[in-house]
Amino acid sequence: MKLLNVEAVLDRAKGIHPAGSKAEVLKELDDKATDYAILSHRWGTEVSYEEMVGLTKMEEQEREEVIHRDGYQKIIKSCERAMKDKYKWLWIDTCCIDKRSSAELSEAINAMYRWYQNAQVCYAYINDVDESVFPTKQDEKWVKSNRWPEWFMRGWTLQELIAPKQVEFFNKDWVPIGNKQRLAPTLQGITGIPRSVLTRGLTGKRLSVAQIMSWAADRKTTREEDRAYSLMGLFGVKMPMLYGEGKNAFRRLQLKIIKGTGDHSIFAWDMGVVPLPYGAVWLTRTLRTGSVLAEDPSDFRRCGRVRKVEPDDFGDKLVKYIEENEIGNPWYIQRNLKKISTNPLHLCRVAWLKWRARSLSQQLRTFTVSNAGIQVCLPVIPLPDSPSHFRAILACDHGGGLATVDLVSSGSSFDRIPGTGSTFTTYPEFKTLPLTHHQDVNEKRREFALDDKHASYYGFSRCGTYPHEFRGNAVTLPSLTDGLIVIVYANNDARSRFAVGLGYYRGQGWVHVVCAEHSSPQEEDWTNFGRGAYHRMWKARTKHAQSMPKQEHTYVHRDDHFTKHAHLPRSIWAARVVWGRWEMDNFKVMVDIEQCPGCCDGPCRWTGTGNDSGDIDMPGLMKTVPGPYLLRVDGWEARFDKWSGQLIELGDYGDYSDGVLTRTGNIFEDMRTLGIDSEDTTSSPVVSRVSGWEWPMRDMRNRGNVAVTHSAIEDRHLALRQPKGILLPANDSIVLLLKALAIRLAGKHLVITVIQCSEFYEVDRDGKRSDSEDDLVSDSVEPSTEAGMLTPLCIIASPQVWRRHLACVQRRERFKSIREHFYTLVNMRQLTGTEAHHGSVNKRNKDGAIMFFSDLFGLKYLRNYTGGITLFERLPLMIETDSLSEGSVGTAEAYYHTRQS
């Protein structure tokens, strides 16, 4: 190791800087044969090895800049302290390693724990402590580092605290504030490291891997890889430095540890559990699935009490685990507050398992690592209703008995999964399993593409997700186990909330909606509702998965979608969810709000609703009318219908039947009526390149500007000269417009794409023109609005937002009567002037409305018990408002206009 010559450094700092000085400030020495001090500190503006060696050769201005750095002053103060303590040599990581050499850097990092361990004293410089006493309690001035000095939250300082025999602490002015031996109780509270380790080191301690990892759980490093590299010395392993590998460094570290120890606790990460407030379900802290190795030291945060179980003790611990969890058929009796098994078969089976654990003690401690996985012998219990799921029992104790992890077979190996919450009742069996330690993450996950922008049109917005946060419009869940995330939507003005759950359960994706049963104050935190919805859906996940409609994986059924809606209590709205699948087991989910047509009292069943999987971008979910002519638009295949008769334009809508669209309007005309600039770039149609079949064109001249399409139904080929595709833009502006028009245009169809060309004609299979020279253009097609262009082909679609549930006629008539009688009562107080002469008519109307609501709510029966009820007689006096009517209710189109302006 290269050590600073304390005397040479201080002499040079006193002002003697001859240009050709031969003073050797750094010298290569043997750490085992040299007495030296060592520095532990937080990096700031430091001095490098190159600068330290060449300081006297620098220009004066450059030298002045270096010696005024905090890092240089730290070197001088450390040397002064070492000189005072009679040490000739000092090591500081910033200036004693030539980081220009990757070999030297790698060697230093691998040897650093030993260097700190062999030092006579370590000076721990705490630069953010002003007081002359060591801090014994947390303080808000260190809020960025968990309210302790930052030195205690850094990754590298962990080994710098444990390895040295003696550690002296100094504040920012280099005033001594204590040493490790005297401060051990305080340091244990700050770091979680036991006092015995602080005072006597790791030698001879029977500490588990998980426990040591827990000390590093909350520490940070500048480079992600250093979270692993800073722990190598604590576990006595060495490995090359590969900066840029990211989290793979921590994976490599764990594999190195596994090869040198038989400690099962390395698999016991994330042992902490968090109870939901409803008490029925316990969930693991993470929903991560896959590798049995942890991703980061923070996964061991709650493993401070995990202890290794020695092979000779494992059999007894396993028997205790079986008894405490009532595994098998014990037939207990109670005697002196103790359960005693009376089943002889159970007792024999338990005794055999105890003997088996002792006979396999060597196999239990032996790990074999290969590309296929980590081979390890473990007692496992299969899940009764799923033979591919197991609970593995580890040879380590977390303070409440043996630790366990849940596994699922993924083919050639076993993946770790979050705790299933299932009850395992069968006896464990000893099996040698290959455990996954590296995998392609994409193979183990399923994606939900979420489209919820429609929900905002009635004032609802996404206010949060539970149990973890995600951003954007893609939700990823594990495919090998149970996954669930809940998205909460709210309209605070209407005090209405609902939650949509996206889940994956044993190979089946599912969606469910939960509505708030009671109105909540606007300021109430949404998380309580989100937790409750998560709890309810998690308990019923089996039922929800089984209730999902079945979808085929074949091409014919790839556009199957299903929809259902749930009425939001105390409102005229319903939450509508549309569910579809693409690419085998990835899913599309659209969340929408619609005015409830009066067809339900609660959640409806799933009903089929076709939508295309969508090669061409569309403004929302659409079901296109299948046409016979196949073309490629910007490289994507699409089927078009040949249009004849009236002129058709992009954006036309109307009633579609038997291949005929009866035009009733155009969305671009509606935009102009609403005062929206249809020429704006966000609303302008998209022009796309069109191509067709290649093989019929080999004999055609000028084929570069001709596309040929084929109709399989009519066995005809159509040539289009200078074709171009005109599409509706698939952006939020058009999606918003379609949503705003949804009520008025319910059930209508829309032209979403047209093909324009200068001429079109039929050709045979060889590409030769089959019509006459005098009949270049079909007389049945009218010219486009664009000069010289024709529109022979188009795509007509049914937008999902324009499809509505059929209303219950009786229920709508009932709502109509309620509104009419309510307005009669409310407007009674407004009668003045000549209207007062019609008192008898008004009285009859009033009495009729009161009688209607009395019958509706059963008030005539309550009068027998409570006396007269005058609520509806007093209603006009209770409402301070102008005359109300149904006409005062705004429309979605007006809302759209407001949003745009």
Secondary structure, DSSP 8 states (H G I E B T S, - for coil): -EEEEHHHHHHHHTT---TT-----EEE--TTT---EEEE---SS---HHHHHTGGGS-HHHHHHHHTSHHHHHHHHHHHHHHHTT-SEEE-TTTSS-TT-HHHHHHHHHHHHHHHHH-SEEEEE-TT--SSS---S--GGGGGGTTS-GGGGBSTHHHHHHS-S-EEEE-TT--EEEETTTTHHHHHHHH---HHHHHH-STT----HHHHHHHTTT-B-SSTTHHHHTTHHHHT------TT-TTHHHHHHHHHHHHH---GGGG--S--EEE-TTSS-EEES----B-SS-SSGGGGTT-TT-EE--HHHHHHHHHHHHHHTT-S---EEEETTEEEE--HHHHHHHHHHHHHHHHTHHHHT--EEETTEEEEEEEEEEETTEEEEEEEEEEEE-SSSEEEEEEEE-SSSEEEE--------S--EEEEEEE-----GGGGEEEEEEE-GGGGGGT-EEEEEESS---SSEEEEESSS-EEEEEEEEETTTTEEEEEEEEEETTEEEEEEEE-SS---TTS-THHHHHHHHHHHHHTHHHHHHHS-----SGGGTT-EEEEEEE-TTSSEEEEEEEEEETTTEEEEEEEEEE--S--SS----EE------SS--SS-EEE---SEEEEETTEEEEEEE--BS---TTEEEEEETTEEEEEEEHHHHHHHTT--TTSTTTS-EEE-EE-BSGGGTT-TTGGGEEEEEETTTTEEEEEES-EEEE---SHHHHHHHHHTTTTTTT-EEEEEEEEESEEEEE-TTS-B-S-TT--S-TTB-B-SSTT-EEEEEEEEEEGGG------HHHHHHHHHHHHHHHHHHGGGG--GGGGGGHHHHHHHHHHHHHHHHHHHTHHHHHHHH----HHHHHHHH-------GGGS--HHHHHHHHH-
